[in-house]
């Protein structure tokens, strides 16, 4: 977990230092004060990507040459110092002064989960965000997952290249065999995780919504059930060649959420929809702690949005029950009323400066 966070030249934050509580940290402030940017900085430290833009160079404060994030890590995680910097060209990541061999290692050093007002898009958008959500959990549980995932991505790129270049068509069977070999472990790990996630999310949903709706997660592996992937790829070659890409495989995996057999949009209101996604994220956090023996970091942007007082109270209670370090933003601390735990640390962000509220 984070003991201290230092931010330099990141969006509108010129120089900010946050001394972090091991439990709940509330950052309040007016709109555009930089609250979401602070959460974005923590997310970058754990994911090496932003949840707001796909162009990291845009995060550099106007007039600066680069942004820099430094985290002092305390109990419950890898002790030491984690640093991440980005200039206009590349990331530099270091742990205790030594370069990290891969940015993927950030997710092991600082495991981060996120909830924002747009988190409903996890269920509303296409399969990519759900696949990322799924794969983060599998990555933390299965030490071999990343290697299989990388094998799959390489074979997929090569097969797609062969589909577009007639001279390379003879290489298709070889790359298809590699895809099949990598897809098997990916599929098994994902299917097992979805089953565990559904079981962990059911009590979270019941607590948040005070409902007995039965939650099910329908895992979809990315190719037709009951048919070996090798056969599917061979039969699809001509159609894939016309499309210019591989239409079946582990890279198309997804899952669907059902409540008493119905889609969430039919069973829940918009505010309840947000709590359904929260239940999935809290379940992800619980599974991480169960597997890794330590809590992760939870980021919650604009917690009061679209939730009434009773549901806000339940949500904060469930956040505290995870044992995770939590960073929550709100325009006014008063919006959370008496729901905050006694050991919560309150900060106010204004004009790029952070002040602890006593």
TORKOL-4160 file (C-alpha; in steps of 0.2 Angstrom, whole numbers, padded with zeros to 4 digits, m for minus):
358
<pt num="1" X="0000" Y="0000" Z="0000"/>
<pt num="2" X="0005" Y="0018" Z="m0001"/>
<pt num="3" X="0013" Y="0027" Z="0013"/>
<pt num="4" X="0016" Y="0043" Z="0004"/>
<pt num="5" X="0013" Y="0049" Z="m0014"/>
<pt num="6" X="0023" Y="0063" Z="m0023"/>
<pt num="7" X="0016" Y="0070" Z="m0039"/>
<pt num="8" X="0026" Y="0082" Z="m0050"/>
<pt num="9" X="0020" Y="0091" Z="m0066"/>
<pt num="10" X="0005" Y="0080" Z="m0069"/>
<pt num="11" X="m0010" Y="0088" Z="m0077"/>
<pt num="12" X="m0014" Y="0103" Z="m0066"/>
<pt num="13" X="m0004" Y="0096" Z="m0051"/>
<pt num="14" X="0013" Y="0105" Z="m0051"/>
<pt num="15" X="0019" Y="0098" Z="m0034"/>
<pt num="16" X="0008" Y="0088" Z="m0022"/>
<pt num="17" X="0013" Y="0077" Z="m0008"/>
<pt num="18" X="0000" Y="0065" Z="0000"/>
<pt num="19" X="0003" Y="0056" Z="0017"/>
<pt num="20" X="m0008" Y="0041" Z="0015"/>
<pt num="21" X="m0018" Y="0032" Z="0029"/>
<pt num="22" X="m0018" Y="0013" Z="0027"/>
<pt num="23" X="m0037" Y="0013" Z="0027"/>
<pt num="24" X="m0049" Y="0026" Z="0019"/>
<pt num="25" X="m0042" Y="0042" Z="0012"/>
<pt num="26" X="m0055" Y="0056" Z="0006"/>
<pt num="27" X="m0049" Y="0069" Z="m0006"/>
<pt num="28" X="m0062" Y="0083" Z="m0007"/>
<pt num="29" X="m0062" Y="0099" Z="m0018"/>
<pt num="30" X="m0071" Y="0109" Z="m0031"/>
<pt num="31" X="m0073" Y="0103" Z="m0049"/>
<pt num="32" X="m0057" Y="0104" Z="m0059"/>
<pt num="33" X="m0047" Y="0105" Z="m0043"/>
<pt num="34" X="m0037" Y="0089" Z="m0048"/>
<pt num="35" X="m0045" Y="0076" Z="m0038"/>
<pt num="36" X="m0048" Y="0064" Z="m0052"/>
<pt num="37" X="m0030" Y="0068" Z="m0058"/>
<pt num="38" X="m0023" Y="0062" Z="m0041"/>
<pt num="39" X="m0032" Y="0045" Z="m0043"/>
<pt num="40" X="m0026" Y="0044" Z="m0061"/>
<pt num="41" X="m0008" Y="0046" Z="m0054"/>
<pt num="42" X="m0010" Y="0031" Z="m0042"/>
<pt num="43" X="m0018" Y="0021" Z="m0056"/>
<pt num="44" X="m0004" Y="0025" Z="m0068"/>
<pt num="45" X="0008" Y="0019" Z="m0054"/>
<pt num="46" X="m0001" Y="0002" Z="m0054"/>
<pt num="47" X="m0006" Y="0000" Z="m0072"/>
<pt num="48" X="0006" Y="0010" Z="m0083"/>
<pt num="49" X="m0009" Y="0018" Z="m0092"/>
<pt num="50" X="m0022" Y="0031" Z="m0089"/>
<pt num="51" X="m0040" Y="0028" Z="m0087"/>
<pt num="52" X="m0044" Y="0045" Z="m0095"/>
<pt num="53" X="m0033" Y="0046" Z="m0111"/>
<pt num="54" X="m0023" Y="0035" Z="m0122"/>
<pt num="55" X="m0009" Y="0048" Z="m0125"/>
<pt num="56" X="0002" Y="0049" Z="m0109"/>
<pt num="57" X="0012" Y="0064" Z="m0116"/>
<pt num="58" X="m0004" Y="0074" Z="m0113"/>
<pt num="59" X="m0003" Y="0072" Z="m0095"/>
<pt num="60" X="0013" Y="0083" Z="m0094"/>
<pt num="61" X="0009" Y="0099" Z="m0086"/>
<pt num="62" X="0010" Y="0114" Z="m0098"/>
<pt num="63" X="0028" Y="0120" Z="m0099"/>
<pt num="64" X="0035" Y="0105" Z="m0090"/>
<pt num="65" X="0047" Y="0093" Z="m0099"/>
<pt num="66" X="0040" Y="0077" Z="m0090"/>
<pt num="67" X="0028" Y="0071" Z="m0076"/>
<pt num="68" X="0035" Y="0061" Z="m0062"/>
<pt num="69" X="0026" Y="0050" Z="m0049"/>
<pt num="70" X="0035" Y="0043" Z="m0033"/>
<pt num="71" X="0027" Y="0032" Z="m0021"/>
<pt num="72" X="0034" Y="0027" Z="m0004"/>
<pt num="73" X="0027" Y="0009" Z="m0001"/>
<pt num="74" X="0023" Y="0003" Z="0017"/>
<pt num="75" X="0016" Y="m0012" Z="0026"/>
<pt num="76" X="0005" Y="m0024" Z="0016"/>
<pt num="77" X="0015" Y="m0023" Z="0000"/>
<pt num="78" X="0033" Y="m0022" Z="m0007"/>
<pt num="79" X="0042" Y="m0010" Z="0004"/>
<pt num="80" X="0053" Y="0003" Z="m0004"/>
<pt num="81" X="0051" Y="0017" Z="m0017"/>
<pt num="82" X="0041" Y="0015" Z="m0033"/>
<pt num="83" X="0044" Y="0028" Z="m0047"/>
<pt num="84" X="0036" Y="0032" Z="m0064"/>
<pt num="85" X="0041" Y="0045" Z="m0076"/>
<pt num="86" X="0035" Y="0050" Z="m0093"/>
<pt num="87" X="0043" Y="0062" Z="m0105"/>
<pt num="88" X="0036" Y="0065" Z="m0123"/>
<pt num="89" X="0043" Y="0048" Z="m0129"/>
<pt num="90" X="0043" Y="0034" Z="m0115"/>
<pt num="91" X="0040" Y="0028" Z="m0098"/>
<pt num="92" X="0054" Y="0025" Z="m0085"/>
<pt num="93" X="0049" Y="0014" Z="m0070"/>
<pt num="94" X="0060" Y="0010" Z="m0055"/>
<pt num="95" X="0058" Y="0000" Z="m0039"/>
<pt num="96" X="0071" Y="0005" Z="m0026"/>
<pt num="97" X="0081" Y="0014" Z="m0039"/>
<pt num="98" X="0082" Y="m0001" Z="m0051"/>
<pt num="99" X="0073" Y="m0002" Z="m0068"/>
<pt num="100" X="0059" Y="m0013" Z="m0068"/>
<pt num="101" X="0061" Y="m0027" Z="m0082"/>
<pt num="102" X="0043" Y="m0024" Z="m0088"/>
<pt num="103" X="0029" Y="m0012" Z="m0085"/>
<pt num="104" X="0018" Y="m0027" Z="m0081"/>
<pt num="105" X="0028" Y="m0029" Z="m0065"/>
<pt num="106" X="0019" Y="m0013" Z="m0059"/>
<pt num="107" X="0003" Y="m0022" Z="m0056"/>
<pt num="108" X="0012" Y="m0034" Z="m0044"/>
<pt num="109" X="0021" Y="m0021" Z="m0035"/>
<pt num="110" X="0005" Y="m0009" Z="m0033"/>
<pt num="111" X="m0011" Y="m0019" Z="m0037"/>
<pt num="112" X="m0024" Y="m0005" Z="m0041"/>
<pt num="113" X="m0043" Y="m0007" Z="m0044"/>
<pt num="114" X="m0054" Y="0008" Z="m0050"/>
<pt num="115" X="m0072" Y="0014" Z="m0049"/>
<pt num="116" X="m0078" Y="0030" Z="m0058"/>
<pt num="117" X="m0094" Y="0037" Z="m0063"/>
<pt num="118" X="m0091" Y="0029" Z="m0080"/>
<pt num="119" X="m0088" Y="0012" Z="m0073"/>
<pt num="120" X="m0105" Y="0006" Z="m0079"/>
<pt num="121" X="m0097" Y="0005" Z="m0096"/>
<pt num="122" X="m0089" Y="m0011" Z="m0090"/>
<pt num="123" X="m0105" Y="m0019" Z="m0094"/>
<pt num="124" X="m0112" Y="m0007" Z="m0107"/>
<pt num="125" X="m0097" Y="m0006" Z="m0119"/>
<pt num="126" X="m0089" Y="m0020" Z="m0130"/>
<pt num="127" X="m0079" Y="m0034" Z="m0123"/>
<pt num="128" X="m0062" Y="m0026" Z="m0122"/>
<pt num="129" X="m0065" Y="m0018" Z="m0105"/>
<pt num="130" X="m0072" Y="m0034" Z="m0098"/>
<pt num="131" X="m0058" Y="m0044" Z="m0105"/>
<pt num="132" X="m0045" Y="m0032" Z="m0096"/>
<pt num="133" X="m0055" Y="m0033" Z="m0080"/>
<pt num="134" X="m0055" Y="m0052" Z="m0081"/>
<pt num="135" X="m0036" Y="m0053" Z="m0086"/>
<pt num="136" X="m0030" Y="m0042" Z="m0072"/>
<pt num="137" X="m0038" Y="m0054" Z="m0059"/>
<pt num="138" X="m0031" Y="m0070" Z="m0068"/>
<pt num="139" X="m0014" Y="m0062" Z="m0070"/>
<pt num="140" X="m0013" Y="m0059" Z="m0051"/>
<pt num="141" X="m0019" Y="m0077" Z="m0047"/>
<pt num="142" X="m0009" Y="m0087" Z="m0061"/>
<pt num="143" X="0010" Y="m0084" Z="m0062"/>
<pt num="144" X="0010" Y="m0092" Z="m0079"/>
<pt num="145" X="m0004" Y="m0082" Z="m0087"/>
<pt num="146" X="0007" Y="m0067" Z="m0093"/>
<pt num="147" X="0018" Y="m0079" Z="m0103"/>
<pt num="148" X="0003" Y="m0088" Z="m0111"/>
<pt num="149" X="m0005" Y="m0071" Z="m0115"/>
<pt num="150" X="0010" Y="m0065" Z="m0124"/>
<pt num="151" X="0012" Y="m0081" Z="m0134"/>
<pt num="152" X="m0006" Y="m0079" Z="m0139"/>
<pt num="153" X="m0004" Y="m0060" Z="m0144"/>
<pt num="154" X="0012" Y="m0064" Z="m0154"/>
<pt num="155" X="0004" Y="m0079" Z="m0164"/>
<pt num="156" X="m0012" Y="m0068" Z="m0167"/>
<pt num="157" X="m0001" Y="m0054" Z="m0174"/>
<pt num="158" X="0008" Y="m0066" Z="m0185"/>
<pt num="159" X="m0008" Y="m0075" Z="m0191"/>
<pt num="160" X="m0016" Y="m0058" Z="m0195"/>
<pt num="161" X="m0001" Y="m0053" Z="m0205"/>
<pt num="162" X="m0001" Y="m0069" Z="m0215"/>
<pt num="163" X="m0020" Y="m0067" Z="m0219"/>
<pt num="164" X="m0016" Y="m0050" Z="m0227"/>
<pt num="165" X="m0001" Y="m0056" Z="m0237"/>
<pt num="166" X="m0003" Y="m0070" Z="m0250"/>
<pt num="167" X="0015" Y="m0075" Z="m0249"/>
<pt num="168" X="0013" Y="m0079" Z="m0230"/>
<pt num="169" X="m0003" Y="m0090" Z="m0232"/>
<pt num="170" X="0008" Y="m0106" Z="m0230"/>
<pt num="171" X="0013" Y="m0101" Z="m0213"/>
<pt num="172" X="m0005" Y="m0101" Z="m0206"/>
<pt num="173" X="m0006" Y="m0119" Z="m0200"/>
<pt num="174" X="0010" Y="m0116" Z="m0189"/>
<pt num="175" X="0003" Y="m0100" Z="m0181"/>
<pt num="176" X="m0014" Y="m0108" Z="m0179"/>
<pt num="177" X="m0006" Y="m0122" Z="m0169"/>
<pt num="178" X="0003" Y="m0109" Z="m0158"/>
<pt num="179" X="m0013" Y="m0100" Z="m0155"/>
<pt num="180" X="m0022" Y="m0116" Z="m0150"/>
<pt num="181" X="m0007" Y="m0120" Z="m0138"/>
<pt num="182" X="m0008" Y="m0103" Z="m0130"/>
<pt num="183" X="m0027" Y="m0102" Z="m0129"/>
<pt num="184" X="m0029" Y="m0118" Z="m0119"/>
<pt num="185" X="m0021" Y="m0112" Z="m0103"/>
<pt num="186" X="m0029" Y="m0094" Z="m0105"/>
<pt num="187" X="m0046" Y="m0102" Z="m0107"/>
<pt num="188" X="m0045" Y="m0113" Z="m0092"/>
<pt num="189" X="m0038" Y="m0099" Z="m0081"/>
<pt num="190" X="m0051" Y="m0087" Z="m0086"/>
<pt num="191" X="m0065" Y="m0099" Z="m0084"/>
<pt num="192" X="m0060" Y="m0103" Z="m0067"/>
<pt num="193" X="m0058" Y="m0085" Z="m0062"/>
<pt num="194" X="m0075" Y="m0081" Z="m0068"/>
<pt num="195" X="m0083" Y="m0094" Z="m0058"/>
<pt num="196" X="m0073" Y="m0088" Z="m0042"/>
<pt num="197" X="m0078" Y="m0070" Z="m0046"/>
<pt num="198" X="m0097" Y="m0074" Z="m0047"/>
<pt num="199" X="m0096" Y="m0083" Z="m0030"/>
<pt num="200" X="m0087" Y="m0068" Z="m0022"/>
<pt num="201" X="m0098" Y="m0055" Z="m0030"/>
<pt num="202" X="m0115" Y="m0063" Z="m0024"/>
<pt num="203" X="m0113" Y="m0057" Z="m0006"/>
<pt num="204" X="m0106" Y="m0040" Z="m0011"/>
<pt num="205" X="m0121" Y="m0037" Z="m0022"/>
<pt num="206" X="m0133" Y="m0043" Z="m0008"/>
<pt num="207" X="m0125" Y="m0031" Z="0005"/>
<pt num="208" X="m0125" Y="m0016" Z="m0007"/>
<pt num="209" X="m0142" Y="m0018" Z="m0014"/>
<pt num="210" X="m0151" Y="m0027" Z="0000"/>
<pt num="211" X="m0158" Y="m0039" Z="m0013"/>
<pt num="212" X="m0159" Y="m0058" Z="m0016"/>
<pt num="213" X="m0156" Y="m0057" Z="m0034"/>
<pt num="214" X="m0146" Y="m0071" Z="m0040"/>
<pt num="215" X="m0130" Y="m0066" Z="m0050"/>
<pt num="216" X="m0123" Y="m0076" Z="m0063"/>
<pt num="217" X="m0108" Y="m0073" Z="m0075"/>
<pt num="218" X="m0108" Y="m0081" Z="m0092"/>
<pt num="219" X="m0091" Y="m0084" Z="m0098"/>
<pt num="220" X="m0088" Y="m0084" Z="m0117"/>
<pt num="221" X="m0071" Y="m0091" Z="m0122"/>
<pt num="222" X="m0070" Y="m0083" Z="m0140"/>
<pt num="223" X="m0075" Y="m0097" Z="m0151"/>
<pt num="224" X="m0090" Y="m0109" Z="m0153"/>
<pt num="225" X="m0093" Y="m0121" Z="m0138"/>
<pt num="226" X="m0090" Y="m0139" Z="m0142"/>
<pt num="227" X="m0078" Y="m0136" Z="m0156"/>
<pt num="228" X="m0059" Y="m0137" Z="m0155"/>
<pt num="229" X="m0051" Y="m0120" Z="m0159"/>
<pt num="230" X="m0039" Y="m0128" Z="m0172"/>
<pt num="231" X="m0054" Y="m0133" Z="m0182"/>
<pt num="232" X="m0063" Y="m0116" Z="m0180"/>
<pt num="233" X="m0047" Y="m0107" Z="m0186"/>
<pt num="234" X="m0045" Y="m0119" Z="m0201"/>
<pt num="235" X="m0063" Y="m0118" Z="m0207"/>
<pt num="236" X="m0063" Y="m0099" Z="m0205"/>
<pt num="237" X="m0047" Y="m0095" Z="m0215"/>
<pt num="238" X="m0056" Y="m0089" Z="m0230"/>
<pt num="239" X="m0068" Y="m0078" Z="m0221"/>
<pt num="240" X="m0053" Y="m0072" Z="m0210"/>
<pt num="241" X="m0043" Y="m0068" Z="m0225"/>
<pt num="242" X="m0057" Y="m0057" Z="m0232"/>
<pt num="243" X="m0060" Y="m0049" Z="m0215"/>
<pt num="244" X="m0041" Y="m0046" Z="m0213"/>
<pt num="245" X="m0040" Y="m0052" Z="m0196"/>
<pt num="246" X="m0043" Y="m0067" Z="m0184"/>
<pt num="247" X="m0062" Y="m0068" Z="m0179"/>
<pt num="248" X="m0061" Y="m0082" Z="m0167"/>
<pt num="249" X="m0050" Y="m0086" Z="m0152"/>
<pt num="250" X="m0045" Y="m0082" Z="m0134"/>
<pt num="251" X="m0042" Y="m0063" Z="m0139"/>
<pt num="252" X="m0061" Y="m0062" Z="m0141"/>
<pt num="253" X="m0065" Y="m0069" Z="m0123"/>
<pt num="254" X="m0079" Y="m0060" Z="m0114"/>
<pt num="255" X="m0092" Y="m0063" Z="m0100"/>
<pt num="256" X="m0110" Y="m0057" Z="m0098"/>
<pt num="257" X="m0119" Y="m0053" Z="m0081"/>
<pt num="258" X="m0136" Y="m0059" Z="m0077"/>
<pt num="259" X="m0148" Y="m0056" Z="m0063"/>
<pt num="260" X="m0161" Y="m0069" Z="m0060"/>
<pt num="261" X="m0157" Y="m0073" Z="m0079"/>
<pt num="262" X="m0160" Y="m0055" Z="m0085"/>
<pt num="263" X="m0148" Y="m0042" Z="m0091"/>
<pt num="264" X="m0144" Y="m0029" Z="m0078"/>
<pt num="265" X="m0153" Y="m0015" Z="m0088"/>
<pt num="266" X="m0169" Y="m0025" Z="m0086"/>
<pt num="267" X="m0167" Y="m0029" Z="m0067"/>
<pt num="268" X="m0159" Y="m0013" Z="m0060"/>
<pt num="269" X="m0160" Y="0006" Z="m0060"/>
<pt num="270" X="m0145" Y="0017" Z="m0066"/>
<pt num="271" X="m0139" Y="0019" Z="m0048"/>
<pt num="272" X="m0141" Y="0001" Z="m0044"/>
<pt num="273" X="m0131" Y="m0003" Z="m0060"/>
<pt num="274" X="m0116" Y="0007" Z="m0053"/>
<pt num="275" X="m0118" Y="m0004" Z="m0037"/>
<pt num="276" X="m0118" Y="m0020" Z="m0047"/>
<pt num="277" X="m0101" Y="m0015" Z="m0055"/>
<pt num="278" X="m0095" Y="m0010" Z="m0037"/>
<pt num="279" X="m0099" Y="m0027" Z="m0032"/>
<pt num="280" X="m0089" Y="m0035" Z="m0046"/>
<pt num="281" X="m0074" Y="m0024" Z="m0041"/>
<pt num="282" X="m0076" Y="m0027" Z="m0022"/>
<pt num="283" X="m0076" Y="m0046" Z="m0027"/>
<pt num="284" X="m0060" Y="m0044" Z="m0037"/>
<pt num="285" X="m0052" Y="m0035" Z="m0022"/>
<pt num="286" X="m0058" Y="m0050" Z="m0011"/>
<pt num="287" X="m0051" Y="m0063" Z="m0023"/>
<pt num="288" X="m0034" Y="m0053" Z="m0024"/>
<pt num="289" X="m0032" Y="m0053" Z="m0005"/>
<pt num="290" X="m0037" Y="m0072" Z="m0004"/>
<pt num="291" X="m0024" Y="m0076" Z="m0017"/>
<pt num="292" X="m0010" Y="m0065" Z="m0013"/>
<pt num="293" X="m0012" Y="m0063" Z="0006"/>
<pt num="294" X="m0012" Y="m0044" Z="0006"/>
<pt num="295" X="m0025" Y="m0030" Z="0001"/>
<pt num="296" X="m0025" Y="m0020" Z="m0015"/>
<pt num="297" X="m0028" Y="m0002" Z="m0017"/>
<pt num="298" X="m0045" Y="0004" Z="m0022"/>
<pt num="299" X="m0048" Y="0020" Z="m0031"/>
<pt num="300" X="m0066" Y="0027" Z="m0030"/>
<pt num="301" X="m0069" Y="0043" Z="m0040"/>
<pt num="302" X="m0085" Y="0054" Z="m0035"/>
<pt num="303" X="m0092" Y="0041" Z="m0023"/>
<pt num="304" X="m0108" Y="0051" Z="m0019"/>
<pt num="305" X="m0113" Y="0052" Z="m0038"/>
<pt num="306" X="m0131" Y="0044" Z="m0041"/>
<pt num="307" X="m0131" Y="0036" Z="m0024"/>
<pt num="308" X="m0143" Y="0040" Z="m0010"/>
<pt num="309" X="m0138" Y="0041" Z="0008"/>
<pt num="310" X="m0142" Y="0023" Z="0013"/>
<pt num="311" X="m0133" Y="0016" Z="m0002"/>
<pt num="312" X="m0118" Y="0027" Z="0001"/>
<pt num="313" X="m0117" Y="0021" Z="0019"/>
<pt num="314" X="m0118" Y="0003" Z="0013"/>
<pt num="315" X="m0104" Y="0006" Z="0000"/>
<pt num="316" X="m0092" Y="0014" Z="0012"/>
<pt num="317" X="m0095" Y="m0001" Z="0024"/>
<pt num="318" X="m0091" Y="m0013" Z="0011"/>
<pt num="319" X="m0075" Y="m0003" Z="0006"/>
<pt num="320" X="m0069" Y="m0004" Z="0024"/>
<pt num="321" X="m0073" Y="m0022" Z="0025"/>
<pt num="322" X="m0061" Y="m0026" Z="0011"/>
<pt num="323" X="m0046" Y="m0021" Z="0022"/>
<pt num="324" X="m0040" Y="m0012" Z="0006"/>
<pt num="325" X="m0032" Y="0005" Z="0006"/>
<pt num="326" X="m0045" Y="0016" Z="m0002"/>
<pt num="327" X="m0044" Y="0033" Z="m0010"/>
<pt num="328" X="m0061" Y="0042" Z="m0012"/>
<pt num="329" X="m0065" Y="0058" Z="m0020"/>
<pt num="330" X="m0080" Y="0070" Z="m0017"/>
<pt num="331" X="m0083" Y="0088" Z="m0020"/>
<pt num="332" X="m0088" Y="0090" Z="m0001"/>
<pt num="333" X="m0083" Y="0078" Z="0013"/>
<pt num="334" X="m0100" Y="0082" Z="0020"/>
<pt num="335" X="m0108" Y="0072" Z="0006"/>
<pt num="336" X="m0103" Y="0056" Z="0015"/>
<pt num="337" X="m0110" Y="0062" Z="0031"/>
<pt num="338" X="m0107" Y="0050" Z="0045"/>
<pt num="339" X="m0102" Y="0035" Z="0034"/>
<pt num="340" X="m0084" Y="0037" Z="0035"/>
<pt num="341" X="m0074" Y="0026" Z="0047"/>
<pt num="342" X="m0066" Y="0034" Z="0062"/>
<pt num="343" X="m0048" Y="0032" Z="0056"/>
<pt num="344" X="m0052" Y="0040" Z="0039"/>
<pt num="345" X="m0040" Y="0053" Z="0033"/>
<pt num="346" X="m0047" Y="0069" Z="0025"/>
<pt num="347" X="m0038" Y="0080" Z="0013"/>
<pt num="348" X="m0044" Y="0096" Z="0004"/>
<pt num="349" X="m0037" Y="0099" Z="m0014"/>
<pt num="350" X="m0037" Y="0117" Z="m0020"/>
<pt num="351" X="m0027" Y="0127" Z="m0032"/>
<pt num="352" X="m0015" Y="0113" Z="m0034"/>
<pt num="353" X="m0011" Y="0111" Z="m0016"/>
<pt num="354" X="m0017" Y="0097" Z="m0004"/>
<pt num="355" X="m0021" Y="0101" Z="0014"/>
<pt num="356" X="m0025" Y="0088" Z="0028"/>
<pt num="357" X="m0042" Y="0092" Z="0036"/>
<pt num="358" X="m0041" Y="0090" Z="0055"/>
